[in-house]
Structures are given as C-alpha cells and as structure tokens.
Amino acid sequence: MLPLVLTRHDAHPFMGMDLPWLLEQRAATRPEHPFIVWAPFDGPARAWSYAEFVARVQRFAGGLHRRGVQRGERVLIHLDNCAEALIAWYGCAWLGAAAVTTNARAAGDELAYYAGHSEAVAGITQPRFAELVARHCTGLQWLAVTADDNGEPPAHPTERGQHFDAIDAEPPPRHAPDPLAPCSVQYTSGTTSRPKGVLWTHANALWGARINALHEDLRADDVHLVHLPLFHTNAQAYSVLACLWAGATAVVMPRFSASRFWPTSLAQRCTWTSLVPFCTKALLEHEVPPVHHYRLWGSAVNEPPTDAHFRVKTIGWWGMTETISHGIVGSPQLPNRPLTIGRPAPEYGIAVVEDDSVPVRDARHVGPGGSGQLLIRGVRGLSLFHEYLGNPRATADGFDPDGWFRTGDRVDVLDDSSLRFGDRTKDMLKVGGENVAASEIERVVLQVAGVHECVVVAKKHPMLDEVPVLFVLPAAHAEADLLDRVRAACTAQLASFKQPHELRLVHDFPRSTLEKIAKAELRRRLDAEDPRGNAP
C-alpha cells in the first residue's frame, strides 16, 4: 500500500528533481523551440523559446532575491492571463518561493484574506488591480505592477508599486532540487466560511506535468491554446505544465473569446485546447472554419454531440485542484461512451460508495447502475495535494483513515462501468466554469443588518451552466431597502461571478429534518420555473 504522505525516505518518480530541473532540461533539449506564445487581442503575438523563457525566469528569480524574498516565503500573483503571470509563477519556483495565485475577479475582502492567510511577503499585479491590491493587501512588503493590462494600455495608469520589468537581476545560486519543497498555493472554494489554500509541492507540479501530458496524448509538435485562467489548475497544470513536460508550445490568450478563438487557433496552428461547457456553447454561435488543425479537445465530458459540429474528438475528465491531474479520464486513442467523464485513471485509486462518512473498507461500494460518493486515493505531496495551508483540521477531515480523499462529488456508475458526473454534495455551484461555494455568499449576506436567514441555491442557466439565486428571510421590522443593502454588500465583498443573479425575499423556508432549510425543495421550485422566472 502506498504511503499516505510522501516523505524523503520514499522512492518516487521525481527524486532529485524540482520544477527548475524540468525547465533546465527543456532549455537544453529544445532551446529554440517556442514554449510560450503570448497572443494579445490587439497587436502582434510574442514568442519565447524554451531557452529565452528559462533565462527570463532565472533573472526574475534573481530580482525577487535582490528584493529580499527568501526560499519558503510566498508571493501573491494577482493577474489575468499574460506572459508575466507565467514568468512570475515559474520565477518563484526557481527561487524556492511559493506562488500564491488568486482569482483575478476577487473582491477586496477576498484579496485581503488571501494575502493575510498565506502570509505573502510581496505581490505581483497589473494596473487594473493595483489600487485594489495595495488598499487591501496591507501586509505586503512591496508590490510590482505590469506595464499593461493583458496587452492593452491601462485605462487608469497607477503610481502604485514598482515596474514588473524591474524585477530583473543575476540569478541566485541554484539550490539542490527538493521535490518536497512548497511550490504553489491555489485558493479553492469550499463549504467552510473561507476558501482553503491548496498547497502543492514541486513533486506535485512535476506529477501534473507528466501525467497530464500522458493523459492528453500531448506531443512535442502540439500547439496548445490556453484561454482558461492561469490561476486555475486546468490552465496551469492541464495545459502549460503538460506542454513543458512534452516539449510542446502553449499559446496564451488574455481570456476566452468566442470571436477570437478561431482566428487565433488558425494563426498559431493550434492542435489542442481545454474547454469548459460555457466555451463550447459560445462557440456554437460562430462559424467553424472549413479546415483547422485541432486533433483533440479536453472538457467535462467525453465525445459530446457537438464534436460532429466542430470536427474534433473531445476527451472528458474529472479532477480537482487537490488531485493535480485527472483522477477519471477518457481515452484519446479509443472510443469513449459519450457524455461520460471516462474511467478511473491508472495512477489513482477510485472508490464509489454509498456513504463517504465511514472508511472505504467498511462502506458499501456502488456497482453498475448505481450512484454514490466519489473518493480518490493517492499520495499526498505527489499525486494529491500536500495539505490545506494552515488548516490541519481541514486536511485531516478531507481523508478517511486509509487515505481516501473525500471529493464531495457524486458519480453514476453506468452499465459498462464508465462514470458519469452526478452532482456536488458539498453544495457547490459551477458558474461559467468557476467553482462557487454557496456558503461564501451566505457568509457575506448574513452580516447585513436585517437579514434573519438566507440561503443560496443554484439555478440552471443556458450559458453559464448554473447561477446563484439568493433567498432572504428578513428579520422583523427590517428596512424596506434590505435587498439593496444586500446587493451592495455582495458587490463590495464578492467577485462578480459569485454575486447572486437573483435576490428574492421570502416569508418562510421549506424545512427538512432538524429544521434545516430544504435546499432541494428550493432547487425543485427553481427548476419548475421557465427561463423568465415564472412558475408554469
């Protein structure tokens, strides 16, 4: 049985390696091959070969070191997609610092939490966010700001911080590779009042690079279009790290744009991309070129009906920030059952049980035709995240006694043993590809004077998959402007995608056992409405 937590005494695939080691290998073996191509919406694309990219990363690490950043310290990276986001992430890894990537749509209250909880010593951002970061992340020792906003001139130039390009100095001495050293932190929504910081080691990053490239059949001559946010595991690990392992090219766009997807894909001869359902729906509104170079797409399900329209094969997958790679995945080489997420990846253990509150060894396992809780087993610090930063209780609670991680998701086991995603038992919403915890919204709303109770429920949406609908039970004698004040609190404290799409006053809630609000009944009522919000 594999150990639960990777230790320095364990043999593993990445002994004597770290992320800088992999960069060095690629700079030596493919020095002139393009690694990162920055494709802004306006202006020409800019390419960095493997040798050029590694040289810039080394000098960025030197600039961090000259400004006092030490190994083991953390640097906040609050950026939309841009080349600087990758230079900063890999530069931190080169120095031995940990990059803390935050959602670029985060509100000030969320940023303050991320910076304070991670104890970040410095920050990297862009003109659009400079004032927000400076005002809320008061513990940072210094702040660096890029010259533009994802290739566009800043609408409001700022005097905050120093120039990103000035973080440039002779590289620090190369330290001995330590695969167990912290590499990065990503904050992920959860059912607690605050997001958890998912800590990856260098071995985690190397695992993601190698296994994602293998699952995706990624080759050295592939060109991978990256339009999903780089602060997410999908773009950072499924796309860029996988390209680094394979020696392929990553073409980075500022963000997803349905109108620019095909022109950029054709200009760069892209062969691979990762999508979320929102992207696919948006692309259906645009003409597919008569000839394109794509051979594979990756998305939430295998071989959807839209594959015929786009003339490409889509492999489905399931994964989390905590799993680094895909715990369940389709096959690039063989047919997959349409609309499934695939089969268990050979690198992990997968269990589907009726009740995940008991150890897997004692649980009733679900067979074909059934539905159950999904658990995954791997090695913490290698194939699973190392820990929730500063939260040993949450880390311990996430695993059963034998090391099975409770994902909080339900899956259906089909008659051919393929797996289909069911729902999220941790009360999560999927809003346009973003994970949103209902509790995060509820926490903000409950602080508004005049709110007695509130609950957030997902409502189906034709483009965004789901959107949050907020139900508010007012206190006695609550002011008439209660919903206006609730809306203002959400705007001030939550990222735009987390803000409720609808706010509804109620006189009572449906209740289940122990007087809990029956969210299932509220979801049923929402599902019974037509798209305009009217009951049938």
Disulfide bonds with the S-S distance in Angstrom:
none
